[in-house]
């Protein structure tokens, strides 16, 4: 089972993946179709990079940023001012109100749920069943998945990972931040947020 990387089609997400320096075996999809699209002309061609992973990179609309519609490119303060001029006094909340002309929380939930289902079916169902099966003697397949995207959509992804509505749980993610999602008791039925890994002290 291959490892996989899902990346948003937005240029800044693809650039972030480049900066991670994963050195995948195959060129990134945008490098094979448009070599000049990379924002770093000094980036070594894939064939000159040290091969670190066989992970397959997939550019997908499923993890693109929330479609802000009429609110694209303006701040939360400007959104509130616009709403007040329209006679809407309630404070705007993307998690409950969504964006006119763009995506609603239901729209985002549906596309993220489809992606999460795909990840669990293709990459996690086999590894978790292998790790919990006492009859299995073969090593469990690799099931690591990396998602490179944007603030709102990654926060929403984490909420849907643990089956919470977008209005229920609040997560924060800073630019360039890393979050880890997993499963409790190695069970697909118990998706969880990994708050911190074990503290390991080296010998000597």
C-alpha positions in Angstrom: 0.0 0.0 0.0 1.5 3.3 -1.1 1.7 6.4 1.0 -0.2 9.3 -0.4 -0.1 13.1 -0.5 -3.2 15.1 -1.2 -2.6 18.8 -2.0 -4.9 21.7 -2.8 -4.8 23.0 -6.4 -4.0 26.5 -5.0 -0.5 27.7 -5.9 0.5 28.4 -2.3 -0.4 24.9 -1.2 1.7 23.4 -4.0 4.5 25.7 -3.1 4.3 24.6 0.6 4.6 21.0 -0.5 7.7 21.9 -2.6 9.3 23.6 0.5 8.8 20.4 2.6 11.5 18.8 0.5 9.9 15.3 0.4 11.8 14.4 -2.7 9.2 12.0 -4.1 10.2 9.4 -6.6 8.0 11.0 -9.3 7.8 14.6 -10.3 5.0 16.6 -8.8 1.9 16.7 -11.2 2.3 20.4 -11.9 6.0 20.0 -12.7 5.2 17.4 -15.4 2.6 19.6 -17.0 4.0 23.0 -16.5 7.7 23.1 -15.3 7.6 26.9 -15.1 4.7 26.8 -12.6 7.1 26.3 -9.7 7.8 29.6 -7.9 11.4 28.6 -7.2 13.5 28.4 -10.4 16.4 27.0 -8.3 14.4 23.9 -7.2 16.4 20.9 -8.4 14.6 18.7 -10.9 13.2 15.5 -9.4 15.8 13.3 -11.1 18.5 15.3 -9.3 16.9 15.1 -5.9 17.6 12.5 -3.2 14.8 10.0 -3.3 13.2 10.0 0.1 9.6 8.6 -0.4 7.5 6.7 -2.9 4.4 8.7 -1.9 2.1 9.6 -4.7 1.1 13.2 -4.9 -2.5 14.0 -6.0 -3.8 17.5 -6.6 -7.5 17.5 -5.7 -10.3 19.9 -5.5 -11.6 18.0 -2.5 -9.2 19.8 -0.2 -9.2 23.2 -1.8 -9.8 26.2 0.5 -13.4 27.1 1.4 -15.0 28.9 -1.4 -15.6 32.4 0.1 -17.8 33.5 -2.8 -18.9 37.1 -2.3 -16.5 37.4 0.7 -13.4 36.4 -1.3 -10.5 38.8 -0.6 -12.1 40.8 2.2 -11.5 40.7 6.0 -13.9 39.6 8.7 -14.4 43.2 9.7 -15.3 44.2 6.2 -17.7 41.3 5.9 -19.5 42.4 9.1 -19.7 46.0 7.8 -21.2 44.8 4.6 -23.7 42.6 6.4 -24.8 45.5 8.6 -25.4 47.7 5.5 -27.6 44.8 4.2 -29.6 44.9 7.5 -28.0 41.7 8.9 -27.1 42.5 12.5 -26.0 39.0 13.6 -22.2 38.5 13.8 -21.0 36.5 10.8 -19.6 33.0 11.5 -18.3 31.0 8.6 -19.0 27.7 10.5 -22.7 28.4 10.6 -23.4 31.0 7.9 -21.1 29.9 5.2 -20.4 32.4 2.3 -23.1 33.8 -0.1 -22.1 33.0 -3.6 -19.7 30.4 -2.3 -19.9 27.3 -0.1 -22.1 26.6 2.9 -21.0 24.5 5.8 -23.0 21.6 4.3 -21.2 21.9 1.0 -17.8 21.8 2.8 -18.9 18.9 5.0 -20.0 16.8 2.0 -16.8 17.1 0.1 -14.6 16.6 3.1 -16.6 13.5 4.2 -16.1 12.1 0.7 -12.3 12.6 0.9 -12.1 11.1 4.4 -14.1 8.1 3.3 -11.6 7.6 0.4 -8.6 7.9 2.7 -10.0 5.4 5.1 -11.0 3.0 2.4 -7.8 3.1 0.4 -5.1 3.7 3.0 -6.3 2.9 6.5 -8.9 0.0 6.4 -6.2 -2.6 5.4 -3.5 -1.4 7.7 -5.8 -1.2 10.8 -7.3 -4.6 10.1 -3.8 -6.0 9.6 -2.5 -4.5 12.9 -5.5 -5.9 14.9 -5.6 -9.3 13.3 -3.8 -11.9 15.4 -3.7 -14.3 12.4 -1.8 -11.9 10.2 1.9 -12.6 10.0 2.8 -10.2 7.1 3.9 -6.7 7.9 1.2 -4.0 7.9 1.2 -1.9 4.7 2.2 1.8 4.9 -0.9 4.0 5.5 0.5 7.5 6.1 -1.4 10.2 4.4 -0.3 13.9 4.1 -2.8 16.6 3.4 -1.4 20.0 2.3 -4.0 22.7 2.2 -5.3 25.9 3.9 -6.5 27.2 7.3 -10.2 27.0 7.2 -10.5 23.8 5.2 -7.9 21.9 7.4 -9.7 23.0 10.5 -12.9 21.7 9.0 -11.2 18.5 7.9 -10.1 17.8 11.5 -13.6 18.4 12.8 -15.1 16.0 10.2 -12.4 13.5 10.9 -13.8 13.0 14.4 -17.4 13.2 13.1 -18.1 16.5 14.7 -20.3 19.1 12.9 -18.4 22.3 11.9 -20.4 24.2 14.6 -19.4 22.0 17.5 -15.7 21.9 17.9 -13.1 24.7 17.3 -9.6 24.0 16.2 -6.9 26.5 15.5 -4.1 26.1 12.9 -1.4 28.6 12.2 0.1 29.2 8.8 2.7 26.4 8.3 1.3 24.5 11.2 1.2 20.7 11.4 -1.7 18.6 12.9 -1.9 14.9 13.3 -5.1 12.8 13.0 -5.2 9.2 14.0 -7.4 6.5 15.6 -7.9 5.4 19.2 -7.3 1.7 19.8 -6.3 1.4 16.2 -10.0 1.3 15.3 -11.6 2.9 12.2 -14.6 3.4 14.4 -12.7 5.6 16.8 -11.1 8.5 14.8 -9.1 10.9 17.0 -6.9 13.9 17.1 -3.4 13.2 18.3 -2.5 16.0 20.7 1.1 14.9 21.2 3.3 11.9 20.6 5.3 10.0 23.2 8.3 11.7 24.6 11.4 9.7 23.7 14.8 10.2 25.3 17.8 8.9 23.5 20.5 6.8 25.2 23.7 8.3 26.2 
